[in-house]
Amino acid sequence: MRITQGTFSFLPDLTDDQIRAQIEYSLAQGWALSVEYTDDPHPRNTYWEMFGMPMFDLRDAAGVMAEIASARATFPDHYIKVNAFDSTHGVESLRLSFIVNRPEREPGFALVREEAAGRSIRYTVRSYAVDRPEGERYG
Amino acid sequence: MTTVPAKDDQEDIEATGGSGIADDPSEISLDPGAVLADSGVEELLATLDAELVGLAPVKTRIREIAALLLVEKLRAQVGLSAGPPSLHMSFTGNPGTGKTTIAMRMAEILHRLGYVRKGHVVAVTRDDLVGQYIGHTAPKTREVLKKAMGGVLFIDEAYYLYRPENERDYGQESIEILLQVMENQRDDLVVILAGYHDRMDRFFESNPGIRSRIAHHIDFPDYTPDELLAIARLMLDQMHYRLSVEAEAALVEYIELRRSQPSFANARSIRNALDRARLRQANRLVARRGQELTREELMTIEAQDIRASRVFGEEVQEPEAAVDDSAVRPS
C-alpha cells in the first residue's frame, strides 16, 4: 500500500527535475531545506531522522540534490523526504514537505483492535513493516 | 564567510531556463556581437575597464576567458561540443591588488554568459573550511560547497589550507573534498583560489592535483604610483571628497614613502590612508567651533590632513595636526 504523506503524495513519484524545481522554488522563497529519512511509515510518526544538518543560506538546488543523492545511496529502502522550513517571524514552521524516496515494496497497515475497559474497542493501525527491527524493515 | 548575492537576482529563472538557446534552429544567431550584446557582458567589461585602474594583464585575461566562453556557447549551439570548459581559477598577487574585486566581477560575467546559474560569490578562508577536531572538516567543507553551488567559491589565502609542517593537519582533508567537487560538479560551481604569489606557488607544488584542475592562473601586478594616485582620486570621488592642490602633492609624496615601507598593501593601504585623512579633516573642522563651514570646506582634504601621517615621520611640525596619530596606526 502506497503511503501518502506530505505534499504531492497522491501524484506519481516526482522525477529529479521536478524535485529540483520544487527546491528552486523553496529557495526562492527563502526557506531552508532539510532531508530526513525513516523506515517507520506510521502516519503519526512525525519525527523522522535528520540526514545531515538542515541547509541554510543555499542559493542553488544543486547542494540539496547532492544531499538527496547521498541519502538515497545510504538508505535505498527507506522513506526519504525533503522539508522546507520558513523562518519568517510568526510562521516558523514547515511550508513544504514531500517524499523523494520510498521502499520498493510497501506492505501496508493492519488494523489493530484493543480491548479496553467496559468491552469497548480501541482501534489503531500498525504497519506490517515494523514487525521487524529498525533498519531491517524493507528490502 | 561572506556571501555576496548576484546583482540581478530576478534574471535567475531566465538564466537557468534557456541559457539563451533558441528553440528553432534557423533562428540561432552565430554572430558573436549579437550574443555579446544579448548577454550584457560587453557593458560589464566596459565598466571593468572604467572602474578598475591598471591591471592591464588581468583585464586581458578576463577578456580572453569571456571570449572563450562566448565561442564555446556558439559552438554548442551548432552541436560542436567540447564538454563544459574548466573554469576554476587562481588569482595570485600582493595584498590590495584587487583579487577579491575581480572575483566578484568574474562571477557576474560567468553568470551573464550562463556558466554559473546564480552568480553569487561565497568568500571563505581556511577557518570556514577546516574543522577543529576529527570528523569536523568534511561536513564543514561540504556545507560551504553547498552554499556556493550555482555561484563562485572564492577561497582567500588558499595556501593556508595546506600545512606541510603538520602531517595530521585537517587541511588536506578539505583539499581532497574540494578536488572531488571541482572535478565532478564542474557545472555547479566555479572555484577561485587567491593568495600571494610565492606562497601559492609552493601550495601548487605540493598539491599537483589542484594545479592540474585549475585552468586559469592569473597574476595580479602591483600598482604603479600613478595608478595608486588614480585609485585615490576614484575613491575620494565616490565618497564625495576632493583633494586640494597641495594635498594632492602631499599624497604623491605619501604614496612614494608608503610604498617603500613594509606591509604595504597597494589599494588597501591607500584606502586606509584616506580614511585616516578623513578622520583628521573632521577633527580639524570640529576644532574650528563657532564658524560656519562651507560646502567646499566640508569636501576638501587639505595637505595637513595627509602630512600628519606617521609615514612622514618627524617632518611634521604643523600645529594643526592635532589628531593623535598613535591612536590611528597606519596599517
Interface residues (C-beta under 8 A of the other chain):
Chain A: E24 A28 G52 M53 M55 D57 L58 R59 D60 A61 A62 G63 V64 A66 E67
Chain B: T3 P5 D12 T16 R117 K118 H120 P139 E143 L145 K146 K147 M149 G150 G151 Q185 D188 L189
